[in-house]
Amino acid sequence: MAPLVNAERLPAIFAGLRPLALLTGLAAAIGLGIAVVLWSQSPTYSLLYGNLPDDEVAAVGQALAAAGIPYRLENGAGALSVPQERLNEARLLLAGKGVIESGGFANLARENGFGTSQFMEGARYQHALEQELARTIASLQQVASARVHIAVARESGFVRDRRSGSASVFLQLKPARRLSSEQVTSVVNLVASSLPDLEADRVTVVDQQGRLLSSPRGRDPQAMRDQQIEFARQFEESYSQRVENLLAPLVGVGRVRAQVSAEFDMSASEEAREQYKPDSQVVRREQSSEDRRVAGTASGVPGSLSNQPPSRAASSTTPADGTALSATTPQSTQSSREYEIDRTVAYTQQPSGRLKRLSVAVLIDHVPVDGRDGKAKPVPLDAAQIARIETLVKDAVGFDDQRGDRVTVVNSPWSADSKTDDKLGDTIPLWQQPWVRDAAKLLLGAILALVLLLMVVRPLLRQYAAIFARDGRSEAPNALALMGAGDEEASAVARVRRPAYDEDVARARTLVNEDPARVAQVVRKWVTTDGG
C-alpha cells in the first residue's frame, strides 16, 4: 500500500498550507480586534444589591429581564450588578414592584405567629432599629454603606447589677472621602439618642480600613496625641485658607500661597485664688445700746408691802415744798461695729489647646500688568502694597505681638511649573472618577486594535500578497491536490496551474509530449464535465 503522502512532497505540502495559515492568523487577529473593541464599548457595571438570598436573587433577575435591563451575577453570594447608567432605573423598578423587602421597621408589620416568644419580638425590634439607623447613616454624602450593631444590656432589679448598653457602627466610605470629627460626633450622638440609657462614650465608629473614628473610651495617651495633632492640622489649614481667600481678590486667584504654623499648649490647668486687701475696709454691721435706770415712786402689786411708808432717810430728803426728787444711777452705753475686709475669690480653668505662638508665611507671585504693547507682564509689588497686605494678614489671623506672633510676606516670581490652580473641583481624585475609567477603557481598546493592525494584520497581508504576486515558480501548489497522491488527474492539473501564462503554456506542451494519453484523458474529463 502506497503511503498517503510522499516524503518528498512534504515541503510542497507545507508551502501550500502557508497561505491557509496566513489567512487563519489574519482572521484570528481581526476577531481579537473586534473583541477588544466590543470590550472597550461594554458598559460599566455597578453593584445593585448584595448578600441577597437565592429566592430574592431569582426574583430580581426575572424582574430585570422582563424590563430589559441587563444584569450580571458577581462572585459574591447574592450580589447582582447592572449597568451604571441604569442603576437608578433598576432600583426604582424593584422598589415599585416590591421585589426586595424594605426591611427596617417594615418588618414589624408582619403578623407574628402564635408561638412567637417575647425574646423573638425583642430581637426583631432590635434588628429593625439597626437597619433603620444604618439607612440613616448611609444617607451621608461620604458614606457608601453602613451597618449598626446594638448590644442591649439585660434589665435588673438591683441597682448595682445594672449595666449600660453599647453600640458599634461600621462605615463603608466612598473612595477618597473621609468624615470630619464633627460628622463622627454627629453619628455617635445619633446612635446614642436612638436608644434609652445609652451614653455617647459607649458608641464605637470604625471604617472599612479598621481605623477608629470615634474617641476611644478612657484617656489613651496615643489617641489623645492623635487628636491634638489633628486639631493643630485643622487649625493651620483653616487659617491658611482664610489668608488665601482674603488676598485672592487683590493679587489674583492662584497667585498666593499661605502657610500657618501654630504652637499650642495642650496642658489643662485649674487655679483657685483668694485675695485680701487690708487697706480697704468697709463697715459691714454696727450695733449700739444704752442702759439708764431711774428711781421712782412706790409701785408694784397692791398690798401691805407696797403701802408701807418710806424710811426716815428717804423722808428727810424731801424738800419743804413737798416735791419729790427722783434719784438716778449712772447710765451704761454699749456699741459694736463689724468691718468687712475687701476679698477677691477667683477660680480659673485653662482648657487644653491654648494658642501660644502663631507664625504666618505668605508667598505672592508677581502681578501681571498690561504694558504698552498690550501684553501682560509680571510686575513686583511695591513696599506700600506689601505693607498693606501684611496688615491685612495680621488682622485676619489675630496677630498678637505679646504672644510672639510673626507674619512674613514675600513677593517673588514663581516658576512655570508652580502656576497651577491646586483647587480640585471634586474631592474624588481624577483617576477614580467614573468618566476617566470609561475613557481609559476606550483608549486602551483603541490602542490594542491599532497594535493588532500594525503588528499582526499588516505583516500577514504583506506576506500573503508577496506569495501570490511572486514571479516564477510558485511556492504554494495546491495542497489538496498533493494530498491525493492516487489521483493522477488532480496532480496533473496541479502541475499545470501556474501564475505566469507563458510558463503554463510551456509546461502544458511538455506534458503533452511526455504523456499524451493522460492529457487526452484530462481533456476528455473536462469536456464530459462541461457537457453534463
Backbone torsions as a table, in degrees:
resi	resn	phi	psi	omega
1	MET	NA	124.6	-177.9
2	ALA	-71.6	142.6	178.2
3	PRO	-63.7	150.8	-179.1
4	LEU	-63.8	-38.2	-177.6
5	VAL	-130.4	127.4	177.3
6	ASN	-75.4	142.3	-178.7
7	ALA	-63.6	-29.7	-180.0
8	GLU	-70.9	-21.9	-178.3
9	ARG	-92.1	-0.4	-179.1
10	LEU	-60.7	-44.6	177.3
11	PRO	-59.2	-37.9	178.8
12	ALA	-67.5	-36.5	178.6
13	ILE	-64.2	-46.4	178.8
14	PHE	-63.9	-37.0	176.5
15	ALA	-63.9	-34.6	176.9
16	GLY	-71.7	-31.5	178.9
17	LEU	-78.1	-12.9	-177.2
18	ARG	-61.5	-45.2	175.5
19	PRO	-60.5	-36.3	178.6
20	LEU	-64.5	-40.0	177.9
21	ALA	-66.1	-38.4	177.8
22	LEU	-64.1	-41.9	178.2
23	LEU	-65.0	-38.2	178.2
24	THR	-64.9	-44.1	177.4
25	GLY	-63.7	-38.6	177.8
26	LEU	-63.1	-43.5	178.8
27	ALA	-64.4	-39.6	178.6
28	ALA	-64.9	-40.5	178.9
29	ALA	-64.6	-42.0	178.3
30	ILE	-64.4	-41.6	177.9
31	GLY	-63.5	-40.0	177.6
32	LEU	-64.9	-40.0	177.3
33	GLY	-63.6	-40.9	177.6
34	ILE	-63.7	-40.1	178.7
35	ALA	-63.5	-39.5	178.8
36	VAL	-65.4	-41.5	179.3
37	VAL	-64.8	-42.9	177.9
38	LEU	-64.0	-38.0	178.0
39	TRP	-65.3	-39.6	-179.7
40	SER	-68.1	-26.8	179.6
41	GLN	-93.6	-0.1	179.8
42	SER	-69.9	145.5	-178.1
43	PRO	-71.5	156.2	176.0
44	THR	-85.9	126.7	-176.7
45	TYR	-93.4	141.1	176.8
46	SER	-122.1	151.8	-177.3
47	LEU	-69.1	126.9	177.5
48	LEU	-92.2	-55.3	177.5
49	TYR	-143.5	152.8	177.0
50	GLY	-135.5	157.4	178.3
51	ASN	57.8	43.9	177.7
52	LEU	-93.7	147.3	173.2
53	PRO	-66.0	165.0	-176.8
54	ASP	-63.3	-39.6	-179.1
55	ASP	-66.1	-37.5	177.7
56	GLU	-71.8	-33.1	175.9
57	VAL	-62.3	-43.9	178.6
58	ALA	-64.2	-41.6	179.8
59	ALA	-65.6	-40.6	178.2
60	VAL	-65.9	-41.6	178.7
61	GLY	-62.2	-41.4	178.5
62	GLN	-65.6	-40.7	179.6
63	ALA	-66.2	-40.1	179.0
64	LEU	-68.8	-40.5	178.8
65	ALA	-64.8	-38.6	178.7
66	ALA	-66.1	-32.0	179.1
67	ALA	-85.7	-3.3	179.9
68	GLY	76.5	23.7	178.7
69	ILE	-99.8	117.6	178.4
70	PRO	-68.5	144.6	179.3
71	TYR	-139.2	166.1	-177.5
72	ARG	-144.2	135.0	176.8
73	LEU	-85.2	124.8	179.9
74	GLU	-84.0	173.0	179.7
75	ASN	-66.6	-31.4	179.8
76	GLY	-66.8	150.9	-178.1
77	ALA	-68.2	125.2	176.4
78	GLY	68.4	31.0	-179.0
79	ALA	-111.8	127.1	177.9
80	LEU	-122.1	142.8	179.1
81	SER	-127.0	146.5	177.9
82	VAL	-129.9	163.5	175.8
83	PRO	-56.0	142.3	-173.4
84	GLN	-62.2	-35.2	-178.3
85	GLU	-73.6	-13.4	179.5
86	ARG	-114.0	17.7	-178.1
87	LEU	-66.8	-48.2	-179.9
88	ASN	-64.8	-37.2	177.9
89	GLU	-62.3	-41.6	179.5
90	ALA	-66.3	-39.7	179.4
91	ARG	-66.0	-41.7	177.6
92	LEU	-64.9	-38.0	179.1
93	LEU	-63.5	-47.9	-178.5
94	LEU	-68.2	-35.8	178.2
95	ALA	-68.3	-36.2	179.0
96	GLY	-69.2	-36.0	179.3
97	LYS	-84.6	-10.8	179.3
98	GLY	70.0	31.1	-179.3
99	VAL	-71.0	-43.4	179.6
100	ILE	-96.9	128.3	177.7
101	GLU	-67.2	138.5	-174.8
102	SER	-68.8	-30.5	179.8
103	GLY	73.0	-167.1	-178.9
104	GLY	67.0	-142.1	-179.3
105	PHE	-69.0	-12.5	175.6
106	ALA	-65.8	-25.4	177.1
107	ASN	-67.2	-22.6	-180.0
108	LEU	-71.5	-16.6	179.4
109	ALA	-76.3	-10.9	177.5
110	ARG	-65.8	149.4	177.3
111	GLU	-78.3	128.6	178.2
112	ASN	-78.4	142.0	177.4
113	GLY	-69.4	167.4	-178.3
114	PHE	-66.0	-32.1	-177.0
115	GLY	-97.0	16.0	179.7
116	THR	-71.1	128.0	-177.7
117	SER	-87.1	168.5	177.9
118	GLN	-66.7	-32.7	177.9
119	PHE	-63.7	-42.4	179.6
120	MET	-66.8	-36.7	176.8
121	GLU	-64.2	-42.2	177.2
122	GLY	-65.6	-39.6	178.4
123	ALA	-65.7	-37.8	178.0
124	ARG	-66.1	-41.5	178.1
125	TYR	-64.5	-41.4	179.8
126	GLN	-64.6	-41.9	178.7
127	HIS	-64.7	-40.0	177.6
128	ALA	-64.1	-40.3	178.0
129	LEU	-64.7	-39.6	177.3
130	GLU	-62.0	-42.3	179.7
131	GLN	-66.7	-40.3	179.1
132	GLU	-65.2	-41.7	177.3
133	LEU	-64.4	-40.0	179.0
134	ALA	-63.0	-40.8	178.2
135	ARG	-65.0	-41.0	179.7
136	THR	-63.8	-43.4	-179.6
137	ILE	-69.2	-36.4	-179.9
138	ALA	-68.4	-13.9	177.5
139	SER	-75.2	-7.8	174.9
140	LEU	-65.5	150.2	-174.6
141	GLN	-67.0	-33.4	-176.8
142	GLN	-86.0	-9.3	-172.8
143	VAL	-102.7	128.4	175.4
144	ALA	-85.0	-44.5	177.4
145	SER	-153.7	163.4	-177.7
146	ALA	-148.5	152.2	174.3
147	ARG	-135.7	140.5	-177.5
148	VAL	-124.5	132.6	176.7
149	HIS	-122.0	127.3	-177.1
150	ILE	-116.1	131.6	174.7
151	ALA	-113.4	105.0	-178.2
152	VAL	-90.9	128.1	179.3
153	ALA	-75.3	146.4	178.3
154	ARG	-73.1	140.6	179.3
155	GLU	-75.7	144.6	-179.4
156	SER	-138.3	144.4	177.9
157	GLY	-77.1	-12.8	179.1
158	PHE	-97.1	133.4	-176.5
159	VAL	-66.2	-39.3	-176.7
160	ARG	-71.0	-18.1	179.7
161	ASP	-95.4	-0.3	-179.7
162	ARG	-75.6	138.5	179.5
163	ARG	-130.0	147.1	178.3
164	SER	-86.7	149.1	179.0
165	GLY	-76.3	177.9	179.6
166	SER	-146.5	164.7	-179.6
167	ALA	-149.6	150.5	177.3
168	SER	-132.7	141.5	-177.0
169	VAL	-123.9	126.3	176.4
170	PHE	-108.6	125.3	-176.2
171	LEU	-114.3	131.7	171.5
172	GLN	-103.2	100.1	-176.0
173	LEU	-80.0	152.9	176.6
174	LYS	-72.3	158.7	-178.7
175	PRO	-58.1	136.0	177.6
176	ALA	60.1	24.9	175.9
177	ARG	-113.8	153.6	178.3
178	ARG	-149.4	155.2	179.3
179	LEU	-98.1	136.8	175.5
180	SER	-76.7	168.1	179.8
181	SER	-63.5	-34.6	177.6
182	GLU	-65.8	-39.1	179.4
183	GLN	-69.1	-38.1	176.6
184	VAL	-63.8	-41.7	176.9
185	THR	-62.7	-36.7	177.6
186	SER	-64.7	-41.0	177.7
187	VAL	-63.9	-42.6	179.6
188	VAL	-62.6	-46.5	-180.0
189	ASN	-67.4	-32.5	177.5
190	LEU	-62.8	-46.1	179.6
191	VAL	-69.0	-41.7	-178.5
192	ALA	-65.7	-33.4	-179.8
193	SER	-77.8	-15.0	-178.5
194	SER	-85.3	-11.7	-178.5
195	LEU	-124.0	140.3	178.0
196	PRO	-73.7	144.3	176.2
197	ASP	59.0	33.1	177.0
198	LEU	-112.8	118.0	179.4
199	GLU	-81.8	152.7	-178.6
200	ALA	-66.8	-30.0	-180.0
201	ASP	-75.8	-2.2	177.3
202	ARG	-100.0	11.5	179.5
203	VAL	-110.2	128.8	-178.7
204	THR	-115.8	134.1	-180.0
205	VAL	-120.6	126.2	-177.9
206	VAL	-131.7	143.7	176.4
207	ASP	-100.0	-176.6	-175.3
208	GLN	-70.4	-16.2	176.3
209	GLN	-87.3	1.4	-178.5
210	GLY	79.5	14.7	-180.0
211	ARG	-87.2	136.2	178.2
212	LEU	-81.2	114.4	-178.0
213	LEU	-89.8	-32.3	-179.5
214	SER	-83.1	165.0	179.4
215	SER	-70.5	132.9	-179.5
216	PRO	-70.3	152.4	177.5
217	ARG	-71.7	141.8	-178.2
218	GLY	84.8	-175.6	-178.9
219	ARG	-110.4	76.8	177.6
220	ASP	-75.1	122.1	-177.2
221	PRO	-60.8	-41.7	-178.6
222	GLN	-66.2	-41.4	178.5
223	ALA	-65.1	-40.1	178.2
224	MET	-64.8	-37.2	178.4
225	ARG	-67.2	-40.1	177.5
226	ASP	-62.7	-39.8	177.5
227	GLN	-65.2	-38.5	178.4
228	GLN	-66.0	-41.1	178.2
229	ILE	-65.1	-41.3	178.6
230	GLU	-65.4	-38.0	177.6
231	PHE	-63.1	-44.8	179.1
232	ALA	-65.0	-39.0	-179.8
233	ARG	-65.0	-44.9	178.8
234	GLN	-64.2	-37.8	178.2
235	PHE	-63.2	-46.3	-178.7
236	GLU	-66.0	-41.3	178.3
237	GLU	-64.5	-39.1	179.5
238	SER	-64.2	-43.8	-179.9
239	TYR	-70.3	-36.4	177.4
240	SER	-63.9	-44.2	178.2
241	GLN	-65.3	-34.6	178.2
242	ARG	-63.8	-42.9	-179.6
243	VAL	-68.1	-42.6	-179.9
244	GLU	-64.5	-41.8	177.7
245	ASN	-65.1	-31.2	179.6
246	LEU	-72.3	-39.1	-174.9
247	LEU	-91.5	-12.3	-178.3
248	ALA	-60.7	-41.8	177.8
249	PRO	-65.6	-21.1	-178.0
250	LEU	-85.4	-45.5	-173.9
251	VAL	-109.0	-7.3	179.8
252	GLY	105.1	149.0	179.9
253	VAL	-70.5	132.1	179.6
254	GLY	84.4	6.7	-179.6
255	ARG	-111.8	14.9	179.9
256	VAL	-141.0	138.9	174.8
257	ARG	-129.8	138.0	-179.2
258	ALA	-132.3	136.5	175.9
259	GLN	-128.3	132.0	-178.0
260	VAL	-119.0	131.9	175.5
261	SER	-119.9	118.2	-176.8
262	ALA	-115.9	137.3	176.8
263	GLU	-112.7	123.5	-175.3
264	PHE	-114.6	152.1	171.8
265	ASP	-101.6	104.0	-174.9
266	MET	-86.2	3.4	179.5
267	SER	-85.4	137.0	177.3
268	ALA	-98.7	138.0	-177.2
269	SER	-137.7	151.2	176.0
270	GLU	-129.8	140.1	-176.7
271	GLU	-139.3	128.5	174.9
272	ALA	-117.0	128.4	-174.2
273	ARG	-136.5	136.4	176.9
274	GLU	-128.8	120.4	-172.1
275	GLN	-122.4	134.3	179.4
276	TYR	-114.6	146.6	176.2
277	LYS	-124.5	96.6	-176.5
278	PRO	-67.9	-24.5	-179.0
279	ASP	-72.8	-19.2	-178.4
280	SER	-106.2	102.0	-178.4
281	GLN	-116.0	141.1	-179.7
282	VAL	-131.2	132.9	177.4
283	VAL	-69.9	116.6	-179.8
284	ARG	-89.2	-41.8	-178.0
285	ARG	-151.7	137.6	179.6
286	GLU	-134.6	133.9	-177.5
287	GLN	-138.0	132.2	178.5
288	SER	-134.0	144.9	179.1
289	SER	-140.7	145.1	-179.0
290	GLU	-131.1	130.6	-177.6
291	ASP	-118.6	122.1	-179.5
292	ARG	-136.6	130.0	-178.5
293	ARG	-114.1	136.1	-179.4
294	VAL	-126.5	131.3	177.9
295	ALA	-84.9	125.7	-176.1
296	GLY	-121.1	-165.6	178.1
297	THR	-71.5	175.0	-177.7
298	ALA	-64.3	142.6	-179.7
299	SER	-153.9	169.8	178.4
300	GLY	126.7	-163.7	-177.9
301	VAL	-77.8	130.2	179.6
302	PRO	-58.8	140.1	179.4
303	GLY	167.3	-170.1	-177.2
304	SER	-69.7	-33.4	-177.5
305	LEU	-73.0	-39.6	-179.1
306	SER	-77.1	-15.1	-179.1
307	ASN	-97.3	8.3	179.1
308	GLN	-72.9	147.0	180.0
309	PRO	-71.3	157.1	178.7
310	PRO	-70.6	164.5	-178.8
311	SER	-75.2	173.9	-178.4
312	ARG	-66.9	-39.3	-179.0
313	ALA	-63.5	-37.6	-179.7
314	ALA	-72.2	-36.6	-178.1
315	SER	-73.6	-28.2	-179.4
316	SER	-70.1	-20.9	-179.4
317	THR	-85.3	-2.0	-179.2
318	THR	-78.3	129.8	-179.5
319	PRO	-68.3	170.3	-175.5
320	ALA	-70.8	-31.8	-179.1
321	ASP	-73.4	-5.9	174.9
322	GLY	91.3	2.1	178.2
323	THR	-79.2	143.8	-177.8
324	ALA	-93.9	134.7	176.2
325	LEU	-98.6	133.5	179.2
326	SER	-93.7	130.1	177.9
327	ALA	-89.6	135.0	-178.9
328	THR	-117.9	150.5	174.0
329	THR	-99.8	160.9	178.3
330	PRO	-60.9	142.0	-179.4
331	GLN	-82.0	156.7	-178.6
332	SER	-120.7	126.1	179.8
333	THR	-121.8	130.1	178.5
334	GLN	-127.0	138.8	177.2
335	SER	-144.0	142.5	177.2
336	SER	-133.3	138.5	-178.5
337	ARG	-133.8	128.2	-177.7
338	GLU	-113.4	124.6	-179.1
339	TYR	-101.1	148.9	176.8
340	GLU	-114.2	122.9	178.3
341	ILE	-83.2	140.7	179.4
342	ASP	-65.7	119.4	-177.2
343	ARG	-128.9	137.4	179.0
344	THR	-120.9	123.7	177.9
345	VAL	-113.1	122.3	-177.9
346	ALA	-128.4	136.8	176.1
347	TYR	-126.2	115.8	-175.6
348	THR	-117.8	131.8	177.5
349	GLN	-123.8	117.2	-179.9
350	GLN	-98.5	110.0	178.6
351	PRO	-73.5	164.0	178.1
352	SER	-73.4	155.7	-179.6
353	GLY	91.5	27.4	178.0
354	ARG	-80.1	130.1	-177.7
355	LEU	-71.9	122.6	179.8
356	LYS	-96.8	-43.4	-176.0
357	ARG	-152.7	146.6	-178.0
358	LEU	-133.2	129.9	178.4
359	SER	-126.1	130.4	-177.3
360	VAL	-126.0	128.3	176.4
361	ALA	-120.2	126.3	-176.7
362	VAL	-122.2	127.2	178.0
363	LEU	-116.8	124.2	-175.6
364	ILE	-121.0	134.5	177.2
365	ASP	-80.1	159.6	175.2
366	HIS	-62.8	138.0	-176.2
367	VAL	-86.4	129.8	179.0
368	PRO	-73.1	136.0	179.6
369	VAL	-129.4	135.3	179.7
370	ASP	-68.1	128.9	178.5
371	GLY	-89.7	-170.8	179.8
372	ARG	-68.4	-31.9	179.9
373	ASP	-82.3	3.3	179.1
374	GLY	86.5	-1.5	179.7
375	LYS	-96.2	142.0	-179.6
376	ALA	-79.5	132.0	178.4
377	LYS	-124.7	137.2	179.2
378	PRO	-70.3	130.5	-178.2
379	VAL	-125.1	133.7	178.4
380	PRO	-71.1	157.6	177.5
381	LEU	-79.4	148.3	177.8
382	ASP	-83.4	175.4	-175.8
383	ALA	-65.4	-36.2	-179.6
384	ALA	-66.0	-40.6	178.6
385	GLN	-65.8	-41.2	178.3
386	ILE	-64.1	-38.2	178.6
387	ALA	-65.0	-41.2	178.0
388	ARG	-65.0	-39.7	178.2
389	ILE	-64.6	-40.2	178.2
390	GLU	-63.4	-38.3	177.5
391	THR	-65.7	-40.5	178.0
392	LEU	-62.7	-42.3	-179.6
393	VAL	-64.6	-41.0	179.1
394	LYS	-62.4	-41.9	179.1
395	ASP	-69.6	-31.5	-177.5
396	ALA	-72.5	-34.8	-176.8
397	VAL	-97.4	-0.8	-178.1
398	GLY	70.9	56.9	-176.8
399	PHE	-63.9	134.7	178.1
400	ASP	-131.3	112.1	-178.2
401	ASP	-68.9	-35.5	179.5
402	GLN	-66.9	-25.1	179.0
403	ARG	-80.8	-13.6	-179.4
404	GLY	89.4	25.3	-179.9
405	ASP	-71.3	154.4	179.8
406	ARG	-136.2	140.7	176.4
407	VAL	-132.5	124.3	-178.7
408	THR	-124.4	126.9	178.8
409	VAL	-119.4	123.6	-178.5
410	VAL	-124.1	131.2	176.4
411	ASN	-111.7	111.7	-175.1
412	SER	-147.8	147.4	178.5
413	PRO	-68.4	142.7	179.7
414	TRP	-94.2	158.7	174.3
415	SER	-75.8	163.0	-177.3
416	ALA	-67.8	-30.1	-178.0
417	ASP	-71.6	-27.4	-175.4
418	SER	-87.4	-7.3	-177.9
419	LYS	-86.0	64.6	176.7
420	THR	-128.4	149.3	178.5
421	ASP	-81.0	114.7	-176.6
422	ASP	-86.7	5.8	179.3
423	LYS	-84.7	118.6	-179.6
424	LEU	-80.7	140.0	177.9
425	GLY	-72.9	-20.6	-179.7
426	ASP	-142.9	148.9	178.5
427	THR	-70.4	-19.5	177.9
428	ILE	-78.5	132.4	177.4
429	PRO	-59.2	155.3	-175.3
430	LEU	-62.3	-39.9	-176.1
431	TRP	-73.8	-9.4	179.3
432	GLN	-104.6	2.9	178.6
433	GLN	-79.1	147.2	-174.6
434	PRO	-61.4	-40.1	-176.7
435	TRP	-67.6	-28.0	177.3
436	VAL	-69.3	-40.6	178.0
437	ARG	-64.0	-41.2	179.0
438	ASP	-65.3	-42.6	178.6
439	ALA	-65.4	-37.6	178.0
440	ALA	-65.3	-36.9	178.2
441	LYS	-64.8	-44.1	177.9
442	LEU	-64.3	-41.6	179.8
443	LEU	-64.9	-40.8	178.5
444	LEU	-64.7	-40.6	177.2
445	GLY	-62.8	-41.3	178.6
446	ALA	-65.5	-38.9	179.2
447	ILE	-65.6	-44.2	178.9
448	LEU	-63.6	-41.5	178.1
449	ALA	-63.7	-39.6	178.5
450	LEU	-66.9	-39.2	177.7
451	VAL	-63.8	-43.5	177.5
452	LEU	-62.6	-39.0	-178.7
453	LEU	-68.0	-41.7	-175.5
454	LEU	-83.6	-32.7	-173.1
455	MET	-103.6	-14.5	-179.1
456	VAL	-121.1	-56.6	-174.5
457	VAL	-68.4	-44.9	-177.3
458	ARG	-63.6	-46.7	175.9
459	PRO	-61.6	-36.8	178.2
460	LEU	-64.8	-41.2	177.9
461	LEU	-64.4	-38.6	178.3
462	ARG	-64.0	-45.4	179.6
463	GLN	-64.6	-40.6	-179.6
464	TYR	-65.7	-39.4	178.6
465	ALA	-70.3	-34.4	179.8
466	ALA	-68.0	-33.1	-178.8
467	ILE	-67.4	-44.6	-175.9
468	PHE	-86.6	-10.7	177.5
469	ALA	-103.6	4.7	-176.9
470	ARG	-76.5	132.8	177.4
471	ASP	-80.1	154.2	178.4
472	GLY	92.6	-152.1	-175.7
473	ARG	-73.3	131.0	-178.6
474	SER	-78.0	142.7	177.8
475	GLU	-92.1	5.5	-176.2
476	ALA	-129.6	73.8	173.3
477	PRO	-67.9	167.9	-178.0
478	ASN	-66.9	111.9	-177.4
479	ALA	-67.7	-33.8	-180.0
480	LEU	-66.6	-34.5	177.8
481	ALA	-70.5	-37.9	179.6
482	LEU	-70.9	-29.6	179.0
483	MET	-65.9	-34.6	178.7
484	GLY	-90.5	83.8	-176.9
485	ALA	-69.4	-25.7	-179.0
486	GLY	-79.3	-15.1	-178.4
487	ASP	-90.2	95.1	-175.8
488	GLU	-70.8	-32.4	179.7
489	GLU	-65.8	-43.4	179.1
490	ALA	-64.3	-36.8	178.0
491	SER	-65.8	-38.7	178.9
492	ALA	-66.6	-41.6	178.4
493	VAL	-64.1	-36.8	178.8
494	ALA	-64.8	-35.0	178.1
495	ARG	-73.5	-25.0	-178.5
496	VAL	-78.2	-32.7	-175.7
497	ARG	-71.5	108.1	178.6
498	ARG	-135.5	150.4	-176.8
499	PRO	-68.5	-33.6	-176.1
500	ALA	-90.8	132.0	-177.2
501	TYR	-66.5	-43.2	-179.5
502	ASP	-63.6	-41.1	179.9
503	GLU	-67.2	-34.5	177.6
504	ASP	-64.3	-42.4	179.8
505	VAL	-64.4	-41.7	-179.7
506	ALA	-64.3	-41.9	-179.6
507	ARG	-69.7	-33.9	177.2
508	ALA	-65.2	-40.2	177.6
509	ARG	-64.0	-42.8	179.0
510	THR	-62.0	-40.7	179.8
511	LEU	-66.1	-37.3	178.2
512	VAL	-66.0	-39.7	179.6
513	ASN	-68.8	-36.0	-177.3
514	GLU	-78.5	-42.9	-175.3
515	ASP	-142.8	79.2	-178.2
516	PRO	-67.5	-29.0	-178.3
517	ALA	-66.9	-42.1	-179.7
518	ARG	-67.1	-37.6	178.1
519	VAL	-64.7	-39.8	178.1
520	ALA	-63.8	-38.3	177.9
521	GLN	-64.3	-38.8	178.4
522	VAL	-66.4	-42.3	179.5
523	VAL	-65.1	-40.5	178.1
524	ARG	-61.5	-38.1	179.0
525	LYS	-67.4	-38.2	176.4
526	TRP	-61.4	-46.1	-178.2
527	VAL	-62.9	-41.5	179.5
528	THR	-63.5	-40.4	-179.8
529	THR	-66.8	-42.7	179.2
530	ASP	-67.9	-36.4	-179.4
531	GLY	-72.5	-34.0	177.5
532	GLY	-70.6	NA	NA
